[in-house]
Amino acid sequence: MADRKTLHITFTAGPYGNETPISLFRLVDAALGKGYNVNVLGYEDGVLLSSKAQVQHDDPIWKTMPEHHTDAGKAHNTTAEFVARLLDKGKGEPKLNWYV
């Protein structure tokens, strides 16, 4: 596809404040799936999405009440892991560039 379109996104939200990063990941994944090249610029707190210093963690509030949470005792993925998966998907064509 010689005339591949490119989606440019500037992202400023941090990794754990709300569900905005998940929406970004879904948008990038969908755009790659439809053949768009994607450029993501992490700015301000958005640079932390790809930080490899993040550590998988459990949600401690549910440790004593596993009946209320199906993921009790399981480590949560970090946003850096999601970014790495998307970068792997965007290695070839269509291409994903992630800038911080």
C-alpha positions, 0 to 999 in steps of 0.5 A: 500500500504505497499511499498508507495514511498515518495517524499522529497522536500526542499523549499526555496522560500518565499510566494509572490515573484513569482509563485513558491509556487503555483507550490509546492502546485500543486506538493504536491497535485498531489503526495498525489493524486497519493498515495505518502507520501510527506515530505516538508522542508521549509528552508530560506524564505520557512519557511514563507509559513506556517506562521499563521501571514499572513493576507488575503489582497486585491490587492490595485492596482486594487481597482480603476479599477475593470473592469481589475481584476475579484477579485477586492475587494476580499481577497486573500488566504494566503499561510498558508491557502493552506499549512493547506489544504494540511496538512489536505489532508495528515493527513492519508494515504498518509501522508504529513509532513511539516517541518520548 
